[in-house]
Amino acid sequence: MIDEIPDQSLDFPYIDGDHTLRGITVDLMQVLPKIKDGGLIGGDDFVNKPWQHGAAYEPTLVCPFAVYFAEAMGLPFVALPHKQFLI
């Protein structure tokens, strides 16, 4: 679906997808070109416990990847209450 969205057309996409390292990496890399200047990226499951869903599932790595991604792209990062984040 992301390929159908024009670049620089979104003000505020919210990511609540696959919480694995692969998932958050793909989500952030694909959504960044879609953001208008001054836009924000929001997201969920920003937790510092990788086994959020238990050992039967892959680790949740939204934290720290979202922080590292924002730093690498030169973008501000804000951790919010309720396991949310903004870039």
N, C-alpha and C positions, 0 to 999 in steps of 0.2 A: 504493500500500500504506500509506503514512504516514497517510492519512485514516482508516484502519480502526483505528489505534492510539489509545486514549483519552488525552486530555491528562493530564499529571502521572502517568503510569503506568510510565515507564522509569527505571531506575537508571543505565544506562550504554550508550547507543547508540554504535556505532562507525561512523564515516563513511568509506567507501572507495569513492567513487562517481566522478562526472564531475569532473575536476580543473580544469575551466575556471572563469572568474570566475562565469559564470551558474550552473554546477553547484554550486559550493561555497556560493554565495549562497542558492540555493533549498534546498539540503540543510540548512544551518544555520538558516535562517528557519523551515523547516517542522518541524525536530526540537526546537527550543527549547521550545515549549509542551508537548511530550510528556514532559519531564524532571521527575522528582519533586524536591522541595526537597532539596538536598544531593547531587543526582545529578551525574554528569559526562558530558561529551560527548568521545569520543575520535575521533581521525582519523589519516589516513595521507597520505603525499605532501606533507609540510610541508618543501618545499625552496625555497631562495632563487634557483633558476635556472628562469626561466619556460619554457625550451625543454627541459625534462626529457625529453620524448619525441621531440624533433627538430622541425625547422621545418615538417614536413608536417602537424603537429597544432597545435591551438590551444594557447596557452601554459597552463602549470600555474600557477594563481594562488591555491592554497590558502594559501600564504604570499605576500602579506601579508593577504589578506582575513580569515582566521580570527583574526588578531591584532586587526584593526580591529573585527571583529564583537564579540569579547569586550570590548574597550574600550568600544564604544558601548552594550553591554548592562550594563556595570558588573560584569563577571564576570572572575575571575582566569584567566590563561592561562599554560600551561607548555609549552615546547618540550621534547620528549623525544628520546633517541637513536633512531636507525633511522628518521628522517623521520616521527616520530609527534608528536601534540600532544594536550593535554587542556584543556578549558574547564570 
